[in-house]
Amino acid sequence: MASRMLRRSGVAVGMIAERLGWKPDTIIQVGAGMRFGEMDVLVEEWDIPFHSIVGFEANPYVFDSIYSEYPGILIKLALSDCEKDACLKFKRRHKSGSSLKEMAEWDTEVVVRTSTLDRIFDNKPLSDDVLLWLDCEGSEFDVLEGGSEVLSHVKMVNVEMTANPKGDDWCSPESVHEWLAAYGFYQSWIHTTRSSAGQFDAIYSCRELFQPKYCCNVHEIKRWKEENE
């Protein structure tokens, strides 16, 4: 059983999905990390079968540690906006913080192959009720850029963002928000905040699901009204 702290992101996503009257039948998680309590709680809540959860983990050491315990199909691969060889940086004592981007502090690196969401799921059937979970340490915008076709099947996105990045080339919350807004998503809720680090998770709902009465962002309520009323 994952601790309450590790489960809180899953609880937050489950709560807003319930309020919006929606349940995914597929979860795509980019950046599984060493601990994945959020997936455990969503599996419990929605009874999603093993084969309907697809996780990606770029760090080979993390992948080897969690492969037998991950509650879905786990793929050893880094996702970005193109296919290439890239340098994955991390601290030996914090492998879950691995990043393809520059970091102020890191002591280990490994060369990994990157691909894109669209390439991975090309010619693979996807439902139209997909939850996309992004926690990839500064590469979230790149993953979105490489997944525009997959996004057409996504109804909800949970994305970790930071306004205080560990390197100059990390994507900004503004760039992620503007990309998702351009694809018809609205920010419904912010949760799991770490104000001291400038970090937060944001839940984005597609136009079909979004309901202003369950939104905690007044600017998004105003935008939704301007675009839909």
N, C-alpha and C positions, 0 to 999 in steps of 0.2 A: 504494500500500500504506500503510495507516494505521500510525502509530508504535505501538510496544508499549504505551506509556502510554495512548494513546487506545483501544486494543483490549482493555484488561484487563477492563472491565465485561462486554463480550461474551464473553470467555473464561470469566469467572466464571459467567455464566448458562448458557453452553453446557455447562460441566463439571457443574453441579448437575442440569441437565436430563438429561444422559447418565446420571448416577448413578441418577436416578429412572426411567429408561427411557422418557423422553417426548421428543417432538419437536413443536413447534408447526407448524401449516400457515398461520397468519396472525399477523402482528406489528402491533400498534398502538402507535406511539410518539408520546407527547404531549410536545413540546419537543425538536425535532430539534437545534437549536443549530448553530453554525458548523462544528463538527467532529463527525462521526458514525461514528467508527471502530468503535464497538460494533456498529452495523448491518452494516458491511462484514464483520466476522468471523463474524457469525451467518449472513449470506448464504452465505459460504464454507463454513461448517460444515454447514448444513442444506439448502443449495441451494434456498432459497425464491425463487420467482419474483417478478418486479417487482411485479405486480398484487396480491400477497398481503402486501405491506408498505405500511401507510398511516401516514404521518407528518403531524404538525401543527406548524406554526411560526407563532407569533403576530407576531413582529417582521418587518415587511415588508422591511427592509433585509437581514436574515439570509435570509429566504425567497428574495429575488432573487439572493443570492450562491450559494446551494446548490441551487437548483431543478434545474439541469441535471446535477448530480452525485449527487443523492440516489438511493439504490438502490431506490426504491419510489415510490408515489403520494404527492406532497407537497401539503398543503392549507394555504393561508394563512388561518389562523384561530386564535383563542385559545379554549381550552376552560375551562369553569367549571361552576357549578351552575345557570346560567340563561342566557337570551339577553338581552343588553344591550350598550350602548356602554360601554367601560371605558378607563381610562388605563393604557397600558403604559409603564413606566419602565425606563430602562437607562442605562448609561454608554456614551458613544460609542466608547470603546476596549474595551468588554467587552459586546458586544451579546448574547452567549449568556446573559448573566445577566439578561435582561429579565424583569420581574415585574409582575403585575397588583396586587401588594401594595405596601405602603409599604416604602421602603428608606431607610436612613440616608444613603447616598451615591448620587446619580444626577444626571445633567446633561441628559438628553434624555427627552422623552415623546412619545407618539403615541396618538391615539384609535383603538381597534380594536373590532371586533365580537366578542362571545363567543357560544358556543353550548355544547351539551352532547354527550357521547358518545351518549347515548340518542337525541337528536334527529338527529344525523348518521347513525347506523346504523339508524334507524327504517325498517322495511320493506326493509332490505338484508340478505340472507342472511349469517349468520356461522356458521362451523364451531364445534364445541365444543372446539377445541384452539388457543385464542388466547393469545398472550403479550402482556401489557399492560406498556408501559414508560413510566414517569412521571418526568419531570425538568422541572418547571414552576415552580421558584423560589417555593415557598410556597403554590401553589394546588393541591397534590396532593389534599388532602381535598375541595376543591370539585369537582375533576374526578371523584373517586369518587362523590360525592353525585349528580352529574349522569349517572352511568353505571351505575346499579344493574342495569338490564336487560342491558346489554352484559356486565357482570361474570358473568352466568349462563353465558356462553360462555368465560370466561377460566379457564385452568388454572394459570397462573403470572403473578406480578406482580413486576416489578423497579421499585423506587421509591427515588429519592434523598430523604433527609430530613436535617434539621438541627436540633440541639438549641440552636443558637446563631444564631437567625434574624436577618436584616438589618432586620426591622421587626416591630412589635408584633402585626400581624394575620396573620403567616405561620402556617400550620398547624403543629402540634407533632407529633413522632414518635409520641407517645401517642395522639393523635386518629386518625392514619392507621392505626396498629397496631390500635386497638380497632375501627375500622370494618371492616378486613379480617378480623379475628378473628370479628366478628359475622356475616360472610358466608362463614365456613367456611374461611378461609385460615390457614396456620401459617407463621411466619417460619423459613425453613430455613437461611439463611446471610446473613452480613453481609460486605460486601467494599468495596473502593475507599474506604477510610476516610481522612479528613483530620481527625485528632484536634484539631489546632490550630484548626480552623474548626468543630468539632462536627458535621462532615458524614459521612455514610456512605450506601451503597446497601444495601438489604435485598431479598432474594429471598423471596417468599411463594409457597407451594405450596398448592393446594387439598387438601381432605381425601383425595380419591381418590389423589393423587400422594405426599403427605407420607410420609416414612419416618424414624422417629426416629434410626436409625443414621447418617443423613446430615445430621443437624441439629446446628448449633453453638450453639443456644440452649437451655440446660437448662430454662428456664421453659416453653418451648414443648413440649419433650418431655413435661414433667409435665402440661401442659394437654391435650396429645393423648391421653395415657394416661387422664386423668380423663374425657375426653369420648368415648373410643372403646373402652375396655376394660371 
